[in-house]
Amino acid sequence: MALVVGAAIVDQGRVLAARRTQPAAAAGRWEFPGGKVEEGEAPDEALVREIAEELECGIEVSTWLDPVVPLPGGHELSVAVAWLVRGVPVPLEHDELRWLSADELDSVDWLEADRPFLAELAEVLSA
C-alpha cells in the first residue's frame, strides 16, 4: 500500500490550508499539502521534499496525527504537524493558500480524506 503524506504546517497558532485545482472532482476543495512517499524514502523526508517542491518553503516535521486514512487506488494518507522554518509558502500547485486558526478550520470545504485530522489539529492549534 502506497503512503501519501500531508503537512499541517503551523505558524503563529494557525495552520496552512491549500486549495486544489485538479483533478476536476477535487478542484476548489482544500487539503493539507504533500504527496506520495517514494521508494526508499522515510515519510518525514518525503514531506519535507514535497513541501519544498509545492510551496518553496522549508518545514520541520513535529508529530504525526491520527488516524491513517484509506484513499482510493490502494493508497493511505497520513498527516503530520510541521513547523514552518524557512521561507513563505508560495502556491505553485494550488490556486490559493489560507492560514486558519482553530476556530476557522470549518470555514473551508476540506477534502473528505483530510477531515479526520481536523479535531486533533484544532487541539494542537489551541494549545
C-alpha positions in Angstrom: 0.0 0.0 0.0 1.4 3.4 -1.0 1.7 6.1 1.6 0.6 9.7 0.8 1.8 12.3 3.4 0.2 15.7 4.1 1.6 18.6 6.2 -0.4 20.5 8.7 2.0 23.4 8.6 1.7 25.5 11.7 2.9 29.1 12.2 1.8 31.6 14.8 -1.1 29.5 16.0 -2.6 28.9 12.5 -2.4 26.1 10.0 -1.9 26.4 6.3 -4.7 25.1 4.0 -4.2 24.8 0.2 -6.9 24.8 -2.4 -6.7 22.2 -5.2 -7.0 22.9 -8.9 -7.1 19.3 -10.0 -8.4 16.7 -10.6 -11.8 18.1 -11.5 -13.5 16.3 -8.7 -11.2 17.9 -6.1 -10.9 21.4 -7.7 -11.9 24.2 -5.3 -11.6 22.0 -2.2 -9.0 22.3 0.5 -6.3 20.0 1.7 -3.1 19.7 3.7 -0.3 19.9 1.0 2.0 17.0 0.4 2.3 14.0 -1.8 3.5 10.4 -2.3 6.3 8.8 -0.4 8.8 7.5 -2.9 10.5 4.1 -2.6 13.3 4.1 0.0 12.2 7.4 1.4 11.1 8.0 5.0 7.7 9.7 5.5 9.3 12.7 7.2 11.8 13.1 4.3 9.0 12.8 1.7 7.0 15.5 3.4 9.9 18.0 3.6 10.7 17.3 -0.1 7.1 17.6 -1.2 6.6 20.9 0.6 9.8 22.3 -0.8 8.6 21.4 -4.3 4.9 22.5 -3.9 5.3 25.6 -1.7 9.0 26.6 -2.0 9.4 26.7 1.8 11.1 24.6 4.5 9.3 22.7 7.3 10.3 20.6 10.3 8.1 17.6 10.9 6.9 17.5 14.6 4.3 14.8 15.2 2.0 12.5 13.1 -1.7 12.9 13.7 -4.2 10.0 13.9 -5.6 8.2 12.1 -4.2 6.9 8.8 -7.0 7.4 6.2 -7.5 4.9 3.3 -7.6 6.6 -0.1 -8.8 5.3 -3.5 -6.3 3.3 -5.5 -4.8 1.4 -2.6 -3.1 4.5 -1.0 -3.2 5.7 2.6 -3.0 9.3 3.9 -1.0 10.3 7.0 -0.8 13.9 8.1 1.9 15.4 10.3 2.1 18.6 12.2 5.0 20.6 10.8 6.6 23.9 11.7 7.4 26.5 9.1 11.2 27.0 9.4 12.2 28.7 6.2 10.6 31.0 3.6 7.0 31.9 2.9 4.7 29.3 1.3 4.1 30.1 -2.5 1.2 28.2 -4.1 2.9 26.5 -7.1 0.4 23.6 -7.4 -2.6 25.2 -5.7 -4.6 28.3 -6.6 -5.0 29.7 -3.1 -3.4 29.3 0.4 -5.1 30.3 3.7 -3.8 30.4 7.2 -6.6 29.2 9.5 -6.9 29.4 13.3 -8.6 26.6 15.3 -12.0 28.3 15.1 -11.6 28.9 11.3 -11.0 25.2 10.4 -14.6 24.7 9.3 -14.6 27.8 7.1 -13.3 25.9 4.1 -14.5 22.9 2.2 -11.9 20.2 3.1 -11.4 17.1 1.0 -13.0 14.1 2.8 -9.7 12.4 3.4 -8.4 15.5 5.3 -11.4 15.9 7.6 -10.5 13.1 10.1 -7.4 15.2 11.2 -9.2 18.4 12.0 -10.3 17.7 15.6 -6.8 16.7 16.7 -5.3 19.6 14.8 -7.7 22.0 16.5 -6.4 20.8 19.9 -2.8 21.4 18.7 -3.6 24.9 17.5 -5.4 25.8 20.7 -2.5 24.5 22.9 
